[in-house]
Amino acid sequence: MDKLQGAMSHRERVLRAMRRLEPDRVPFDFSLGFAPAALEEFRRRTGQSDPNAWFDSDHRSVGIARTRLQTDFRGYFRDLPPRATIDEWGIGHLPTESKALGHSHLDGFLYPMLHLQSRQDALDYPLPDFEAEYRYAHLPAQIEQLHAAGFPVSAMMHCTVFEVAWYMRSMERLLMDFSDGSAFAETLLDRITEKRTIQARRYAELGVDIVQFGDDIGSQRGLLMSLPMWRRWLKPRLARVIAEARAARPDVLIFYHSDGDVRDAIPDLIEIGVEILNPVQPECMNPAELKRHYGGHLAFWGTIGTQTTMPFGTPADVRREVRARIESVGRGGGLLLAPTHMVEPDVPFGNIVALVEAAKEYGATNLAH
């Protein structure tokens, strides 16, 4: 292993760790963000607006600009509540009581494709304009600025194919489509995949370091569907999107996010080019075991439990968990520490501070010992 020469930039540290080489210390970040109430608490305590800047985390991300399309999706809904909003995919979002309490990602979904049936229905449905160059026009300067400041840059494509499809169709109907082998589902997934290949290629061409793909395919007891079903419907499409990014830039790092227990799919994910697995929920997967089994192929991003330690532990508990991850997963590279989901309102501020302090304190001292 080549010797380290002094402190690294954030970019050097993250890229080295994610390429499974030993950095000067284990990097950390808050890449999934803070829920609104948690962010408000952070602002109250610090007077700042950006947790990643305040805590000097190691990673930054970029994304495409908002669409200029004015697609009217209202005709796809039989009853659209007045409080609902509709995104560029036509998906309806209905604020829930949980959202009012500050849990921003717990909207109720309204499915525009729920009652569609035919292949032609799937062909006619309007999709976002990811091919439009105006959506990427700001990125060259933004990426250059972040690189000049010493940060690695990732581009986010979470909800790559499966999640956005079921957000439009409903999970129940889409899985029934899979079981039936429907032409509707084939056409819908192919059209989404085509849009995502365009997006992935443009991100890679523009010089991002990491492309972040992701679809939640796991429950906490295993995959949401059988492994053969995932291989039939989703694996080849994800492989195509990854290949498009790699064709544009062979050294771009490939990150895949899925909540839950995805152990059954890990060998297949490695096969199609995934190099970084996120978020590695310790409540249902053992990060140390994954490191032992797959550490020659995968780096791990996350691993600090947001269902257990972060909301319900003490700062000492957080410090112990961070140290344990560094010792069992971080040695030799291959770890970026982060909460396994958004920082929710029930996470004490002291636990956030403890994560950062422990990452900085133990991240260097325990790597080689």
The 8 nearest C-alpha neighbors of each residue, nearest first, counted from 0:
[[1, 2, 20, 21, 331, 3, 19, 332],
 [0, 2, 3, 21, 20, 4, 22, 331],
 [3, 1, 0, 4, 21, 5, 22, 23],
 [2, 4, 5, 1, 23, 22, 6, 21],
 [3, 5, 2, 6, 7, 23, 1, 22],
 [6, 4, 3, 7, 23, 2, 8, 22],
 [5, 7, 23, 4, 8, 3, 24, 12],
 [8, 6, 11, 12, 9, 23, 5, 22],
 [7, 9, 11, 10, 149, 12, 6, 150],
 [8, 10, 57, 12, 150, 11, 149, 13],
 [11, 9, 151, 150, 8, 13, 12, 149],
 [10, 12, 8, 14, 9, 13, 7, 15],
 [13, 11, 9, 22, 15, 10, 14, 7],
 [14, 12, 16, 10, 15, 11, 17, 26],
 [15, 13, 17, 11, 16, 12, 10, 18],
 [14, 16, 18, 20, 12, 13, 17, 22],
 [15, 17, 332, 333, 19, 13, 20, 18],
 [18, 16, 14, 19, 333, 298, 15, 13],
 [17, 19, 15, 16, 20, 14, 333, 298],
 [20, 18, 333, 332, 16, 17, 298, 15],
 [21, 19, 332, 15, 16, 18, 331, 22],
 [20, 22, 332, 331, 16, 15, 19, 23],
 [23, 21, 24, 12, 16, 15, 332, 20],
 [24, 22, 363, 6, 7, 12, 3, 21],
 [25, 23, 363, 362, 22, 26, 366, 12],
 [24, 26, 362, 335, 334, 329, 22, 363],
 [27, 25, 335, 57, 13, 24, 336, 12],
 [28, 26, 336, 335, 337, 57, 56, 25],
 [27, 29, 56, 337, 30, 57, 58, 336],
 [30, 28, 32, 31, 337, 51, 338, 27],
 [29, 31, 32, 28, 337, 58, 59, 60],
 [32, 30, 341, 29, 340, 33, 342, 338],
 [33, 31, 341, 30, 29, 342, 34, 340],
 [32, 34, 342, 38, 341, 37, 35, 343],
 [33, 35, 37, 343, 36, 102, 103, 342],
 [36, 34, 38, 101, 37, 39, 33, 103],
 [35, 37, 101, 39, 38, 344, 34, 40],
 [38, 36, 344, 40, 34, 39, 35, 33],
 [37, 39, 41, 35, 33, 40, 36, 34],
 [38, 40, 36, 42, 41, 37, 35, 43],
 [41, 39, 43, 37, 38, 42, 44, 36],
 [40, 42, 38, 44, 39, 43, 45, 37],
 [43, 41, 46, 39, 47, 45, 40, 44],
 [44, 42, 40, 41, 46, 45, 39, 47],
 [43, 45, 41, 42, 46, 40, 47, 39],
 [44, 46, 47, 42, 43, 41, 48, 53],
 [45, 47, 42, 43, 44, 48, 41, 49],
 [48, 46, 42, 45, 49, 53, 41, 50],
 [47, 49, 42, 50, 46, 41, 38, 53],
 [48, 50, 52, 51, 47, 53, 42, 38],
 [51, 49, 53, 52, 54, 48, 41, 47],
 [50, 52, 56, 54, 49, 53, 55, 29],
 [51, 53, 55, 49, 50, 54, 56, 48],
 [54, 52, 50, 55, 51, 49, 47, 56],
 [53, 55, 51, 56, 52, 50, 355, 352],
 [56, 54, 52, 53, 51, 57, 50, 28],
 [57, 55, 28, 51, 54, 27, 58, 52],
 [56, 58, 9, 27, 28, 26, 55, 150],
 [57, 59, 151, 150, 56, 28, 152, 60],
 [60, 58, 152, 151, 150, 153, 61, 57],
 [61, 59, 153, 152, 154, 58, 155, 62],
 [62, 60, 154, 153, 155, 152, 59, 63],
 [61, 63, 154, 155, 64, 60, 138, 135],
 [62, 64, 134, 135, 65, 61, 138, 137],
 [65, 63, 134, 66, 135, 62, 133, 137],
 [64, 66, 67, 63, 134, 87, 68, 62],
 [65, 67, 68, 64, 134, 128, 87, 127],
 [66, 68, 69, 65, 128, 134, 64, 133],
 [69, 67, 66, 70, 128, 127, 87, 65],
 [68, 70, 71, 67, 66, 87, 72, 127],
 [69, 71, 68, 72, 125, 87, 89, 73],
 [70, 72, 73, 69, 74, 89, 75, 85],
 [73, 71, 74, 89, 75, 70, 111, 76],
 [72, 74, 75, 76, 71, 79, 77, 89],
 [73, 75, 72, 76, 77, 71, 111, 78],
 [74, 76, 111, 73, 72, 77, 112, 114],
 [77, 75, 74, 78, 73, 111, 79, 110],
 [76, 78, 79, 75, 74, 73, 111, 114],
 [79, 77, 76, 80, 73, 75, 81, 74],
 [78, 80, 76, 81, 77, 83, 73, 109],
 [81, 79, 83, 82, 78, 93, 84, 91],
 [80, 82, 83, 79, 84, 93, 78, 94],
 [83, 81, 80, 93, 84, 94, 79, 92],
 [84, 82, 93, 92, 80, 81, 91, 85],
 [83, 85, 92, 91, 82, 93, 86, 90],
 [86, 84, 91, 90, 89, 92, 83, 87],
 [85, 87, 89, 88, 90, 91, 84, 92],
 [86, 88, 89, 127, 85, 66, 90, 126],
 [89, 87, 86, 90, 126, 127, 167, 125],
 [90, 88, 86, 87, 85, 72, 111, 91],
 [91, 89, 85, 88, 86, 167, 110, 111],
 [90, 92, 109, 85, 84, 108, 83, 89],
 [93, 91, 108, 84, 83, 107, 106, 109],
 [92, 94, 83, 107, 106, 108, 95, 82],
 [95, 93, 106, 98, 107, 92, 96, 83],
 [96, 94, 98, 97, 106, 107, 93, 99],
 [95, 97, 99, 98, 100, 94, 105, 106],
 [98, 96, 100, 95, 99, 102, 105, 101],
 [97, 99, 102, 101, 103, 95, 100, 96],
 [98, 100, 96, 101, 97, 95, 102, 94],
 [101, 99, 97, 98, 102, 96, 36, 344],
 [100, 102, 36, 98, 35, 99, 103, 34],
 [103, 101, 98, 97, 34, 104, 105, 100],
 [102, 104, 98, 101, 105, 34, 35, 106],
 [103, 105, 102, 106, 98, 34, 341, 97],
 [106, 104, 103, 98, 102, 97, 107, 95],
 [107, 105, 94, 93, 95, 92, 104, 108],
 [106, 108, 93, 92, 94, 95, 105, 109],
 [109, 107, 92, 91, 93, 106, 110, 166],
 [108, 110, 91, 92, 90, 111, 107, 93],
 [109, 111, 167, 113, 168, 112, 90, 169],
 [112, 110, 75, 167, 113, 76, 90, 89],
 [113, 111, 168, 115, 167, 110, 114, 75],
 [112, 114, 168, 110, 111, 115, 169, 167],
 [115, 113, 112, 116, 111, 168, 75, 110],
 [116, 114, 112, 113, 120, 117, 121, 168],
 [117, 115, 183, 120, 114, 118, 121, 119],
 [118, 116, 120, 119, 183, 115, 121, 182],
 [117, 119, 183, 121, 120, 182, 186, 122],
 [118, 120, 122, 117, 121, 123, 183, 116],
 [121, 119, 117, 123, 118, 122, 115, 124],
 [120, 122, 118, 119, 187, 124, 123, 183],
 [123, 121, 119, 120, 124, 118, 186, 187],
 [124, 122, 120, 121, 119, 125, 118, 126],
 [123, 125, 121, 122, 120, 126, 112, 119],
 [126, 124, 123, 127, 70, 88, 89, 122],
 [125, 127, 88, 124, 128, 87, 191, 89],
 [128, 126, 129, 87, 88, 125, 66, 194],
 [129, 127, 130, 131, 126, 66, 68, 194],
 [130, 128, 131, 127, 198, 194, 197, 134],
 [129, 131, 128, 197, 132, 198, 194, 134],
 [132, 130, 129, 128, 133, 134, 135, 66],
 [131, 133, 134, 135, 130, 136, 129, 128],
 [134, 132, 136, 135, 131, 64, 137, 66],
 [133, 135, 64, 63, 132, 136, 131, 65],
 [136, 134, 133, 138, 132, 63, 137, 64],
 [135, 137, 133, 138, 134, 132, 139, 64],
 [138, 136, 135, 139, 140, 141, 134, 64],
 [137, 139, 141, 135, 140, 136, 142, 205],
 [140, 138, 142, 141, 137, 143, 205, 136],
 [139, 141, 143, 138, 142, 144, 137, 136],
 [142, 140, 138, 144, 143, 139, 145, 137],
 [141, 143, 145, 139, 144, 140, 138, 146],
 [144, 142, 140, 146, 141, 145, 147, 139],
 [143, 145, 147, 141, 142, 146, 140, 148],
 [146, 144, 148, 142, 147, 150, 143, 141],
 [145, 147, 149, 143, 150, 148, 144, 142],
 [146, 148, 144, 149, 145, 143, 150, 142],
 [149, 147, 145, 146, 150, 144, 143, 8],
 [148, 150, 146, 147, 8, 10, 9, 145],
 [151, 149, 10, 9, 146, 145, 148, 58],
 [152, 150, 10, 58, 208, 59, 146, 9],
 [153, 151, 60, 59, 207, 208, 150, 209],
 [154, 152, 209, 60, 210, 207, 208, 61],
 [155, 153, 210, 61, 60, 62, 211, 209],
 [154, 156, 211, 157, 62, 210, 153, 212],
 [157, 155, 212, 211, 159, 158, 154, 213],
 [156, 158, 213, 212, 159, 155, 214, 211],
 [159, 157, 162, 214, 213, 163, 160, 156],
 [158, 160, 157, 213, 156, 214, 212, 161],
 [161, 159, 163, 162, 158, 164, 191, 192],
 [162, 160, 164, 163, 214, 165, 159, 158],
 [163, 161, 158, 165, 164, 214, 160, 166],
 [162, 164, 166, 158, 165, 161, 160, 167],
 [165, 163, 161, 167, 162, 166, 168, 160],
 [164, 166, 169, 170, 168, 167, 162, 163],
 [167, 165, 163, 164, 169, 168, 162, 110],
 [166, 168, 110, 165, 164, 112, 111, 90],
 [167, 169, 112, 165, 113, 110, 166, 173],
 [170, 168, 165, 172, 171, 166, 110, 167],
 [169, 171, 165, 173, 172, 174, 168, 166],
 [170, 172, 174, 169, 173, 175, 165, 168],
 [171, 173, 175, 169, 174, 170, 176, 168],
 [172, 174, 176, 170, 175, 171, 165, 168],
 [173, 175, 177, 176, 171, 172, 170, 178],
 [176, 174, 178, 172, 173, 177, 179, 171],
 [177, 175, 173, 179, 181, 174, 178, 180],
 [178, 176, 174, 180, 175, 179, 173, 181],
 [177, 179, 175, 176, 180, 174, 181, 228],
 [178, 180, 176, 181, 177, 175, 174, 182],
 [181, 179, 177, 178, 176, 182, 184, 185],
 [180, 182, 176, 183, 179, 184, 185, 177],
 [183, 181, 185, 184, 118, 186, 180, 117],
 [182, 184, 118, 181, 186, 117, 185, 121],
 [185, 183, 187, 186, 182, 181, 188, 176],
 [186, 184, 182, 188, 183, 187, 189, 181],
 [187, 185, 189, 183, 184, 188, 182, 121],
 [186, 188, 184, 190, 121, 189, 185, 183],
 [189, 187, 191, 190, 185, 186, 192, 184],
 [190, 188, 192, 186, 187, 191, 185, 193],
 [189, 191, 193, 187, 192, 188, 186, 194],
 [192, 190, 188, 194, 193, 189, 160, 195],
 [193, 191, 195, 189, 190, 194, 188, 196],
 [192, 194, 190, 196, 195, 191, 189, 197],
 [195, 193, 191, 197, 192, 196, 129, 198],
 [194, 196, 198, 192, 197, 193, 199, 191],
 [197, 195, 240, 199, 193, 198, 194, 243],
 [198, 196, 200, 195, 194, 199, 130, 201],
 [197, 199, 195, 201, 196, 200, 129, 202],
 [200, 198, 244, 196, 202, 201, 197, 195],
 [199, 201, 244, 203, 197, 198, 202, 243],
 [202, 200, 204, 198, 203, 199, 205, 197],
 [201, 203, 205, 199, 204, 200, 207, 198],
 [204, 202, 200, 205, 206, 201, 244, 248],
 [205, 203, 201, 206, 202, 247, 200, 248],
 [204, 206, 202, 203, 201, 207, 139, 138],
 [207, 205, 203, 204, 208, 202, 142, 139],
 [206, 208, 152, 153, 209, 203, 205, 202],
 [207, 209, 152, 251, 153, 151, 252, 206],
 [210, 208, 153, 252, 251, 207, 253, 211],
 [211, 209, 154, 253, 153, 254, 155, 212],
 [210, 212, 254, 155, 156, 154, 255, 209],
 [213, 211, 255, 156, 157, 254, 159, 256],
 [212, 214, 256, 157, 255, 158, 159, 257],
 [213, 215, 158, 257, 162, 216, 161, 159],
 [214, 216, 257, 258, 217, 213, 162, 256],
 [215, 217, 223, 222, 214, 257, 218, 261],
 [218, 216, 222, 259, 223, 260, 261, 221],
 [217, 219, 259, 221, 220, 222, 223, 260],
 [218, 220, 259, 260, 283, 221, 217, 282],
 [221, 219, 218, 260, 222, 283, 259, 217],
 [222, 220, 260, 218, 217, 219, 261, 223],
 [221, 223, 217, 224, 218, 216, 261, 260],
 [224, 222, 217, 216, 218, 221, 225, 215],
 [225, 223, 222, 228, 226, 229, 216, 174],
 [226, 224, 228, 227, 229, 222, 223, 230],
 [225, 227, 229, 228, 230, 224, 264, 263],
 [228, 226, 230, 225, 229, 231, 224, 232],
 [227, 229, 231, 225, 230, 226, 232, 224],
 [230, 228, 226, 233, 232, 227, 231, 234],
 [231, 229, 234, 227, 228, 232, 233, 226],
 [230, 232, 228, 229, 227, 233, 234, 235],
 [233, 231, 229, 230, 228, 234, 235, 177],
 [232, 234, 229, 236, 235, 230, 237, 231],
 [233, 235, 230, 237, 236, 238, 229, 232],
 [236, 234, 238, 237, 233, 239, 230, 232],
 [235, 237, 239, 238, 233, 234, 192, 240],
 [236, 238, 240, 234, 239, 235, 233, 241],
 [239, 237, 235, 241, 236, 271, 240, 242],
 [238, 240, 236, 242, 237, 241, 235, 243],
 [239, 241, 196, 243, 237, 242, 238, 195],
 [242, 240, 238, 244, 243, 239, 237, 245],
 [243, 241, 245, 239, 240, 244, 246, 238],
 [242, 244, 246, 240, 241, 245, 200, 196],
 [245, 243, 200, 199, 241, 247, 242, 246],
 [246, 244, 249, 248, 242, 247, 243, 241],
 [247, 245, 243, 244, 248, 249, 242, 200],
 [246, 248, 244, 245, 204, 203, 200, 243],
 [249, 247, 245, 246, 203, 250, 251, 244],
 [248, 250, 245, 251, 246, 247, 244, 252],
 [251, 249, 248, 252, 245, 208, 253, 209],
 [252, 250, 208, 209, 248, 249, 245, 253],
 [251, 253, 209, 208, 250, 210, 254, 274],
 [252, 254, 273, 274, 210, 209, 275, 211],
 [255, 253, 275, 211, 212, 273, 274, 276],
 [256, 254, 212, 213, 276, 211, 277, 275],
 [257, 255, 213, 277, 276, 278, 212, 214],
 [258, 256, 215, 214, 213, 216, 277, 259],
 [257, 259, 215, 217, 278, 256, 280, 260],
 [258, 260, 217, 219, 218, 261, 280, 257],
 [259, 261, 221, 219, 217, 283, 262, 218],
 [262, 260, 217, 263, 264, 222, 259, 221],
 [261, 263, 265, 264, 260, 221, 284, 266],
 [262, 264, 261, 265, 226, 266, 222, 221],
 [263, 265, 267, 262, 261, 266, 268, 226],
 [264, 266, 268, 262, 267, 263, 269, 261],
 [267, 265, 269, 268, 264, 270, 263, 262],
 [266, 268, 270, 269, 264, 265, 271, 234],
 [269, 267, 265, 270, 271, 273, 266, 264],
 [268, 270, 273, 266, 272, 267, 271, 265],
 [269, 271, 267, 268, 272, 266, 273, 265],
 [272, 270, 238, 268, 269, 273, 267, 241],
 [271, 273, 269, 270, 274, 268, 253, 241],
 [274, 272, 269, 253, 268, 275, 254, 271],
 [273, 275, 297, 253, 254, 298, 272, 296],
 [276, 274, 254, 298, 297, 299, 273, 255],
 [277, 275, 299, 255, 254, 300, 256, 298],
 [278, 276, 256, 300, 279, 301, 255, 299],
 [277, 279, 301, 339, 300, 280, 302, 256],
 [280, 278, 302, 277, 301, 281, 284, 286],
 [279, 281, 282, 302, 278, 284, 283, 339],
 [282, 280, 284, 283, 285, 304, 302, 279],
 [281, 283, 280, 284, 304, 306, 307, 285],
 [282, 284, 281, 219, 260, 280, 259, 285],
 [285, 283, 281, 280, 260, 286, 282, 279],
 [284, 286, 288, 281, 287, 289, 283, 282],
 [287, 285, 289, 288, 284, 290, 281, 279],
 [288, 286, 290, 289, 327, 285, 328, 291],
 [289, 287, 291, 290, 285, 286, 292, 284],
 [290, 288, 286, 292, 291, 287, 293, 285],
 [289, 291, 294, 287, 288, 293, 292, 328],
 [292, 290, 288, 289, 294, 293, 287, 295],
 [293, 291, 289, 290, 294, 288, 295, 287],
 [294, 292, 290, 295, 296, 289, 297, 291],
 [293, 295, 290, 297, 296, 291, 292, 298],
 [296, 294, 293, 297, 19, 292, 290, 291],
 [297, 295, 294, 293, 274, 269, 298, 19],
 [298, 296, 274, 294, 275, 293, 295, 299],
 [297, 299, 333, 275, 17, 334, 274, 19],
 [298, 300, 334, 276, 275, 333, 277, 335],
 [301, 299, 335, 277, 278, 334, 336, 276],
 [300, 302, 337, 278, 336, 339, 338, 303],
 [301, 303, 279, 280, 339, 281, 278, 304],
 [304, 302, 338, 339, 301, 337, 305, 336],
 [305, 303, 307, 308, 306, 339, 281, 309],
 [304, 306, 309, 307, 339, 338, 340, 308],
 [307, 305, 304, 310, 308, 309, 282, 311],
 [308, 306, 304, 305, 311, 309, 310, 312],
 [307, 309, 312, 311, 304, 310, 317, 305],
 [308, 310, 305, 346, 307, 312, 311, 304],
 [311, 309, 346, 345, 308, 307, 312, 305],
 [312, 310, 308, 307, 309, 313, 346, 306],
 [313, 311, 308, 316, 309, 310, 317, 314],
 [312, 314, 316, 315, 317, 350, 311, 308],
 [315, 313, 350, 317, 316, 353, 349, 318],
 [314, 316, 318, 313, 317, 319, 353, 312],
 [317, 315, 313, 319, 314, 312, 318, 320],
 [318, 316, 314, 320, 319, 315, 354, 308],
 [317, 319, 315, 321, 357, 316, 320, 353],
 [320, 318, 316, 322, 317, 321, 323, 315],
 [319, 321, 323, 317, 322, 318, 324, 316],
 [322, 320, 318, 324, 323, 319, 317, 325],
 [323, 321, 325, 319, 320, 324, 318, 361],
 [322, 324, 320, 326, 321, 325, 327, 319],
 [325, 323, 327, 321, 328, 326, 322, 320],
 [324, 326, 329, 322, 323, 328, 327, 321],
 [325, 327, 323, 324, 329, 328, 330, 322],
 [326, 328, 324, 287, 325, 323, 329, 330],
 [329, 327, 324, 325, 287, 290, 330, 326],
 [330, 328, 325, 334, 332, 326, 333, 327],
 [331, 329, 366, 332, 328, 326, 367, 325],
 [330, 332, 21, 20, 329, 366, 19, 333],
 [333, 331, 21, 19, 20, 16, 329, 330],
 [332, 334, 298, 19, 16, 17, 299, 329],
 [335, 333, 299, 329, 298, 300, 332, 16],
 [334, 336, 300, 26, 27, 25, 301, 299],
 [337, 335, 27, 301, 300, 334, 26, 302],
 [338, 336, 301, 28, 27, 29, 303, 339],
 [337, 339, 303, 340, 301, 305, 304, 302],
 [340, 338, 278, 301, 304, 305, 303, 302],
 [341, 339, 338, 31, 305, 342, 278, 32],
 [340, 342, 31, 32, 33, 343, 34, 338],
 [343, 341, 33, 34, 32, 340, 346, 37],
 [342, 344, 34, 345, 346, 37, 341, 33],
 [345, 343, 37, 36, 346, 34, 101, 342],
 [344, 346, 343, 310, 347, 37, 311, 342],
 [347, 345, 310, 344, 309, 343, 348, 342],
 [348, 346, 349, 350, 345, 310, 351, 309],
 [347, 349, 351, 350, 346, 352, 41, 40],
 [348, 350, 352, 347, 351, 353, 314, 313],
 [349, 351, 314, 353, 348, 352, 347, 309],
 [352, 350, 348, 354, 353, 349, 355, 347],
 [351, 353, 349, 355, 350, 354, 356, 348],
 [352, 354, 350, 356, 351, 314, 355, 357],
 [355, 353, 351, 357, 352, 356, 317, 358],
 [356, 354, 358, 352, 353, 357, 359, 351],
 [355, 357, 353, 359, 358, 354, 360, 352],
 [356, 358, 360, 354, 318, 359, 355, 361],
 [359, 357, 362, 355, 356, 361, 360, 354],
 [358, 360, 356, 362, 357, 361, 355, 363],
 [361, 359, 357, 358, 362, 356, 363, 364],
 [362, 360, 364, 363, 358, 357, 365, 359],
 [361, 363, 24, 25, 358, 359, 360, 364],
 [364, 362, 24, 361, 365, 366, 23, 25],
 [363, 365, 361, 366, 362, 360, 367, 368],
 [366, 364, 368, 363, 367, 361, 362, 326],
 [367, 365, 330, 363, 368, 364, 329, 362],
 [366, 368, 365, 330, 331, 364, 363, 21],
 [367, 365, 366, 364, 330, 326, 363, 331]]
